[in-house]
Amino acid sequence: MAMAICEIVLSAVNRKLPQKFQMPYSNRSPRRKRPDAAVAAESLALDNFTNGRMLAWHAVQQFDATGRFLAEILSDADMSHKLSPQERGLAVDLCSGVIRRRRTVDTILESQISRPRSNVESDLWTLLQLGTYQLVFSRTPDHAAVDTIVELAKTAGQGRWCGFANGVLRNVARLLTEDYTNEPSTDSIPISEHSYRKVNKEILPNPSTDTVDYIGNAFSLPRSLSRRWAGRMTRAELFKACFHSIDVPVTVLRVNRLVTTVSTVQSALEEAGVVVKPGENDWSLRISHASKLTGLPGYNEGWWSVQDDSAMHAAELLAPVTGEKIIDLCAAPGGKSTQMAELSGDKAHIVACDVSESRLQRIFESVERLKLTSIEPRLIDRYGSDVPEGEFDAALVDVPCSNTGVLSRRPEARWRFREDEMNELALLQTRLLLTAFNAIRPGGRIVYSTCSIEPEETNLLIGQLTQTVPGLKCLKHQLQLPGPSDGAFQALLTKNCS
């Protein structure tokens, strides 16, 4: 009876799901275009990247034009330049910083420009954003932040912008002070947790009387998210989550317990000059920013993988053991599959599924590097119609989501968030969970995992499904709000035998 109902529900979900969400086993979000920005970006044709700032300018333009993730844009651009690792790193820091702090940067700029924003060309505005970000949030000296932006305008053949850009950015520099406070206010910009930089003008809403617009402007959140968060979090939770959303993400390593120890990895990294701190997990380490992870000690030997502490909770909740047959429905790039292999002593049988051959290749590479033998990568179609047959003991479903728990790590996600798409995402997540339910044996278990912290994708969804799907029972669920690790949600479910 339960199986028949599940098949009916699954069929209904498939019919309702819009085409742009027909990617159930990929964490990729639908792309959006801004036609006005697309025209502007094409008009400058920035493809001769002579420095990191020019590459950053191009990346932000392309994000506005296509909605693609910055990592994809930068990867494509790598074929068009021969920048040094330092300049390429500068580009990453600048473009991700501008996108992460964009609403705050715009608030600062608008306080210093008398003309309406609509009267400033979009590419010039992007250039001003790069300069303002450097002035306020980076260690670039004021004169260098201003001069390099003016020079960039000249290099791009836009000499007519130079006087305006120079004047605006010098005004921004004069707005800033060297004073800091530990409390939010209308005249202080949040920099890092409990640290706000004072400015010479009240440019933000009142944090006490207008919390929604304050955190939106100060922490660069769209109003839909600032309203949601302010409506359900305590003040302490809210500011902790907001500060985490603007932090430069920390790199966390998961030590491969099958081949080495945490102390061995820590010692090797420290000898290489890497600053290492213990992670929240017994098998994790937090490291200082490294420009090239593949060059660190232990990478080639398979001593560690990159995975945030909060993401490690999913495989630990599933608790795989020797001899079990497990399916990972959204496996790429393979972090949770390889963790399950390590937890089970590499003696379970783990079928790691994905719809993309290129993403599946990343699983193959990780399996080989970590020297694992229990993982079987499997390419499936986007509708899940060819999910491997045979009853599994357990399933892991790390669903595509709105990514609201990982805004620091995926700065673009805040601007891709749409409340009107939450229902479609929930349908997609429901379909995945029901696919897992149908794949496991009676008495088997499922871990539903997401890096969203929105109720529609977390506890509300699980509550509704356990009430409507016979045999689906939730044994435990856990929500981790952002800070100091990423935000995440996991639920442990079982398929009742009766």
N, C-alpha and C positions, 0 to 999 in steps of 0.2 A: 504493500500500500504506500509506504513512504517513498519507494523508488518511483512509483507511478506519478505521485504528486510532484516529486522533484523534476521529473522529465517534463511535466506540464509547465511548471514554473520556468524551467530552463528555456523551453520553447517560447514562452511569452516574453522573456527577457530578450531573446534573440530578435524577435519581431520588433520590439520597441526601440532597440538600441540604434541611434543615428549612425550613419556610415562613418563619420569622423571618429567615433569611439569604437569602431570594429577592430581594435588592436588589443584584445584582452590579455595577451601574455607579454606585453611590452610596457615598460615604464615611460615610454615616450608620450608626451602630451601633444594635442593638436596644435599645429602652427597657426599663427594669425598674421595678417599683413596690415600694415598701415600704408595705404597707397600714396599719401602725401610724402611720407618719409621715404618710401621706396624710390620715388622720382628724385628726391633730393640726393639720396645716397648715390644713385646712378650718375647724377650730373657731375659729381666730383671725381668719380672713377678712381678711387684711391686703391691702386694696385701696385704701386712702386714704393714699398714700405722701406723708408730709410732709417727709421728709428722706432722705438717702442711706442711713443706717443701717437705717431701716425697710425700704427697698427691698432692701438686702442680706439682711436677715433673711428676707424673703419669698422671695428667690431661692434661698437655701440650703434653706428649707423645701420649695419646689417641686422642687428637685433631689432631695431625699430621697423625696418623694412619687412622682415620675414618672421619674427618671433622665434627664430631658432635659438638653441642654447649656445652660449658664448664658446663653450669648448668645441662645438662643431664648427663654428665660424672661424675660430683661431686655427683649428686643425686644417681647414681648407686653405686658409691664408698662408699656412706654413710652406705651401708649394710655390709661393710667389715672392719669398724673401730669403735672405741669408743673414738674418739678424743674429747677434750673439745671444747666448742664453740669458745674459743680464738684461738686454733690451727686450727680449721676448717675455721675460719675467715681469719687467716693468709694464708691458702691455697688458698682461693678465691682471696685475694688481690694479691698474687704472680702470680698465673697462669693467671688471667685476665690482670694483669699489663704486664707480659711478652708478651702475645699475642697482647695487645694494642700497646706496644712500640717495637715490635720485630725487625723491620728493623733498628731502631736507635740502639738498643742493638747490633745487628749484625755488624753495622758500627763501633761501639766502639770496639767490640771484634776483628774484622778484622784488626783494626789499631794496635793491640797489639800482634798479632800472626803471626809469620813469615811463618809457613807452610800453604799451601792451605787449605781452609775449607774442601774440599773433603777428605783430609787426617785426619780429626778429626771425630771420631765415632759420629753418630747422637745423641745418648743418652748423651754422654759427652758434646756435644755442647749445648744440652738443659740444662744440669746442669750448664754450664758456663753462659748461658742466665739468669738463676735464680740468680746466684751470681752477675752478672753485674747489673741486674735490682735493686737488693737490694743496691748495692754500689752507683748507680747514682740517683735512684728515690725514695728510701724509707729512713726511718729514722734509719735503722739498722746501728749500728756502724761498721766501716770498718773491724775491727778484727773479729766481730761476723759474718758478711756477708761472709768472706773468710773461717773461721773455720767451720761454719755450713755446707758449701758446701763440704768441704773436708771430714767431718765426714759422710755426706750423701753418698759420694762415697764409703767410707769404709763399711757403713751399707748395701749398695747394693752389696757388694762383689767385688767392683772394686777398690781395693787398688792401682792397677797400675796407676790409673788416678790421684792419690792424688798430686804427685809432680807437674805434669803439671797444674792441676787446681789451685793449690796454687800459682804457679808462674804467670800464666795468670791473675788471679784476683788481685794479688798484683800490677801487672803492671797497671791494670785498675784503682786501687785506687790511684796510683801515677800520673795517667793522670789527675785526677780531681783536681780542685782548690776550694777554698772557696769564690771565687769572682763571682759576678753576673753582668749581663748587661741587658738593656732593648731593645737591638737591635739584630737582627739575624746576625750571622757571621759564618765564616768557623771554628772557634774555640770556639763555644758556643752551648750548648745543651738546647733546649726549655724545661722548666720545667712546668711553668704555664703561664697564659696570661701576656705578656710583661716581663717575667722573664726567662733569659737564664743563665745556669751555664757555666762558663768559664772552658776550658780544656787547657792542655799544648801543644797541637798539633793541626794543622789544619786538621780536619778529615771529614769535610762536604763540599759539593760543594758551590760555591759562590752564595749567595742568590740574588744578583743583576743581575748576568749574566746567571745563570743557575737555574732559579726559579723552574722548574719542578722537577729536581733531588734533589734540596735542600729540598723542602717541602716533597718529598718522603722519603729521608733519615732522615731528622730531625723530621718529624711528623709521620713516619711509615705508609706511604700510598703506595700501589702498583703503579707502574708508570702509569698504565692506568687511575687511579683515579687522581693522581697528575697532569697529563696532561690535563684531562678534567676540573678539577677545576681551574687550572691556566689559561686555555683558555677562561673561561667565567666569572670569578669573578674579581672584582676590588681587588687591593692589600689588602685593609682593610678587605673586605669580606673574602678573601682567608685566611688570617692569623687568623681571628676570627673563621672561620670554622675549620681550622687546630687545633687551640688550643682546641676548643670544642671536637674535635675527640680524643684527648689524655687525657681529663679530666676524673677523677673518677666521674661517674654520680651522680647527686644530686637526692635524693628521694623527690618527690612531692606528696602531699596528696590533693585529691579533697574532700572537705567537703560536706557531704550529707545534702543538704539544707532542706530536708523534716523532719529531726529529730533534727537538732542542728544548731549552728551558728559558724562562723569562730572564733570569740573571745572565745567561750566556749572551742573549740578544742585546740586553742593555749594556753589558760591558763592551761588546763589539761596536755598538753605535757610539758610545761615549769615547772610545779610543779613536773613532773617526771624526770626532769633534762635534757630534750631534748632541744637543741638549735633550735629555730624556727624563720624563716623569712617569710615575706609575699611573695606569689607567684606572677606571672604575671597576673593570673586570679583573679577576685574578690573572688572566692570560693576556692582558692588553698593556700597551705602553703608549704614552703620548710623546710626540717628538716635535722639536722646533721645525720651522719651515725648511723643507729641503727642495731644492730646485729640480732634482732628478732622483726620484725614489729608486729607480732601477740601478742606480750606482751605489746604493747603500749596502753595507755589509749584510749578508744573509739573504739578499733578494734572490740571486741565482741559485742559492742552496735550498730555497724553499722554507726558510726559517719563519717567515711571517707573511701576512697579507694585510692589506689596508681595509679596515672596517671599523666604523664608529662603535663605541660602547653600547649605545642604545640598540643598534642593529643586531648585536650579539645575543640579545635577549630572546629573539625568536627561536633560533635553533636550540638554545638551552631550555626553553619552555617545552619544545617538542621532545627533548631528551631521547634522541635515537640510541638504539643499542645494537649489539652484535646480532646479525642474522635477519634484521628487519628489512622489509621491502618498502622503500619510501619514494614518493614522487614530489618533486619541486616544480610547481606549475609555472612559475615566473622566475626562472633560475638565473638568467644572465644579469650581471657578469660573472656570477658564480660564488659570491662571498658566502652566502648561507648554505649552499650545497657543500662547499669545501669545509665549512665549519661543522656541518653534520657528519661529514666523513671523519673529521678529526675527533669529534665527540664519541663516535661509535667505534673508535680504534681502527678505522678504515675497513670494517668488517660487516657493514650493512650493504645493501644494494640500493643505490640512490639514482633514480632516473631524473635527470636535470633537463627540463623542457624549455624551449623558447621558439619564437616564430621567426627569428632573424638569424640567417646563416652567419653574418658577421659578428653578431653578439654571441652566438653559440661558439664561435671560434675562440672567444675570450675565455669561455669555460674550459675548452680543450687546453688552452695555454696555461691556465691556472692549475688544472689537474696535473699536467706534466711538471710544472715548476715545483709544486708542492709534493710531488712523488706519491700521488694517491691512485688507488686502483679500484675503488668501490663506486665510482661515479660513471654513469652512462649518459653522456649528453645526447639529447634527442630533439630533432627538429620536428615541430608540429605546425599545423596550419593555424591561421589566426582565429578560427572559430572553435578550436579545440575538438574538432570532430574525430581526429585521429590520435587522441590521447591514448597511450599504451593500455591495452586491456589486461585484465587480471587484477585481483583484489590486492590493494596495498595495505600495509599495516598502519601507515601514517602518511600525511600530506602536509606540505608547507605551501602556503599561498601568500606570497609577498606582493600585494596587489598594486597596480597603477593607481595613483591618487593625486590629490591637489598639492602634495609636498609641503604643507604648511608647517610641518615640524622641522624642516631642514632649509629654512630660508637663508641661513648664513652660507650653507654649502651650495645651494642652488639659488643664487640671488634673483634670477629671472622669474622664479616661480611666483613671487609676490605679485608681479604684474600680469601673470597669466591666469591668476585666480579669478574665477567667475562664479558667482553664486548661482546663476541660472544653469550652470553645467553640473551642479552637485547631484542632481537626480540621475543624470546620465552616468556619472562616475559610480554612483551607488548601484545602478543596474549592472554595470560592468563588474563591479566587485562582487555583487550577488551571484552573477553567472559563474565567476571563477570559484567562489566558495561552494556552489552547488555541484560544479564539475568535480571538485575535490571530494565532496560528500559521496558522489556516485562512484568514485574511484577506490574508496577505502572499504575494507571489510567491516562487517558488524563488530562493534567493540573497538574499531580503529579510532585514531585521533587525528585532528587537524589543528594546525596553528595558522590562524589568520593574522597577517602582519601588514602594517602600513606605516609610512612616515608622515601621515596626516594626523592632526590633532582635532579635526572637525568632527562634531558628534555624528553627522550624517554618514561618515565613513568609518566610524569607530563603534562606540558603545550603543548608539541608537540602531545602527544597522544590525549588529549582532543580536541585540534584544529583539528586534522585529523578526529576524530569521528564526531564532530559537522558539519564538511563539507560533510561527506559521508552518515550519517544516517539521513534520513528525520524525522523531528519532534524532534530531539535532539538539545537542545539549551543550551548554557552555559550562566548563568546569572552573575556569579562571580567566580573568581579563585584567590587563594592566595598562594604564595610560601614563606616559612620561612626558611632562611638559618640557619645552626647550630650556636648556641651561642646567648644568654646564655641558651636558651632552645634547645631542639632537633630540627633538621630540619624536615620539613613536607610540604605537599602540599594538598590543598583541592580545589575542584571545586563544585559549586552549579549548577546543571543542571535541566532542566525541559522538560517535554514531551508535546509538543505543541498539541493543540486540532485539528488543521487543517490538 
